[in-house]
């Protein structure tokens, strides 16, 4: 008989899977001895207090092991509502005692490996797969089983994990026990997985809510709303570098191009600007037509100089990214006639702003308001007449070490005093 090769270690994940966290509690994550009935009682009581699905899943699996189930590998797979992710997974193996939390990109759906994996049948169609490696037809249908057989596994389970939610979540379990799981072991595992599904639904609902809020409000504002900051007027005064920007020539483009083409251009434009802001730890707050409002809160940086440096670095990265886009547009933009170049005007101003809920009782918006926001918008308008893509007010310039061009004082509509404006050298 062939000698089983060892389980793969260290763990390797494909490009579309990103390791987020790793738990290494091992058998200590559960009682040394327990039973399936005691594990059921824990799922109905103590497990409710857990607010971390990684640690909850790790403890659940080790409890099953302590209860006598011959588990050697297990995983949990859940779908989510996110513009770029397909879902999340938690992977456990007994051999290295690790339990990994990973995120899975949408690109995974297009791979042949996924379509020939039992997970595809479970997640897409809600089917159940119970595959013994001795079953040649099942191994032929799912190549994963041949890999597991080479590692000494005898049976692999892939089961739907639903408690009334929208997504076909899934759980897998595999054993090296000769002959696979007994019918009694399979029944006990299935019973407890049905209870565990209730916890999964609760945790994923919270994660989806967080994803949606982060996507539409930004991570800082989304986190505040999820923690209960939903009353009109709730918020706080913060000091920050305020970013205000607009797309040059937007009115002309919108007048000439069909809506689908204009949307594609805006998406490409905002992708470059937002990517630069987030890469430098800024917080994107709002899109207003072709306008973008963002902040670099001083509290998020080591000091005010670091915040100002990050804001300017983000602005310079955004301008460079637009230049690269103009020079080499992707196919979906190359087909659009007469739009190049895309240009932006970015203003950076320092000040105190109110960061919180504004609006009507029935419809709120989480944003920043204040004189600093108004001033940033007025300065941004100067970029058209001054011919500079990036403008900084004097309070921001004072916090930077690099040389800047002094463009003088300028009176601004709605402001009592003129503002001195600077710009990075051309």
QUIRAKA-V503017 format. One record per run of one state. SS is the DSSP state (H for helix, E for strand, L for the rest). FROM is the first residue (numbers start at 1). TO is the last residue. If there is no record, write none. Layout:
# QUIRAKA-V503017
ss=SS from=FROM to=TO
ss=SS from=FROM to=TO
This chain:
# QUIRAKA-V503017
ss=L from=1 to=16
ss=E from=17 to=23
ss=L from=24 to=25
ss=H from=26 to=29
ss=L from=30 to=35
ss=H from=36 to=44
ss=L from=45 to=45
ss=H from=46 to=49
ss=L from=50 to=52
ss=H from=53 to=66
ss=L from=67 to=72
ss=E from=73 to=79
ss=L from=80 to=84
ss=E from=85 to=93
ss=L from=94 to=98
ss=E from=99 to=105
ss=H from=106 to=110
ss=L from=111 to=111
ss=H from=112 to=115
ss=L from=116 to=117
ss=H from=118 to=125
ss=L from=126 to=128
ss=E from=129 to=132
ss=L from=133 to=135
ss=H from=136 to=141
ss=L from=142 to=142
ss=H from=143 to=150
ss=L from=151 to=154
ss=E from=155 to=160
ss=L from=161 to=169
ss=E from=170 to=175
ss=L from=176 to=182
ss=H from=183 to=217
ss=L from=218 to=218
ss=H from=219 to=226
ss=L from=227 to=234
ss=E from=235 to=247
ss=L from=248 to=249
ss=H from=250 to=256
ss=L from=257 to=258
ss=H from=259 to=279
ss=L from=280 to=282
ss=E from=283 to=288
ss=L from=289 to=290
ss=E from=291 to=297
ss=H from=298 to=300
ss=L from=301 to=303
ss=H from=304 to=327
ss=L from=328 to=330
ss=H from=331 to=334
ss=L from=335 to=343
ss=E from=344 to=360
ss=L from=361 to=362
ss=E from=363 to=369
ss=L from=370 to=370
ss=H from=371 to=386
ss=L from=387 to=389
ss=E from=390 to=393
ss=H from=394 to=397
ss=L from=398 to=404
ss=E from=405 to=410
ss=L from=411 to=418
ss=E from=419 to=423
ss=L from=424 to=426
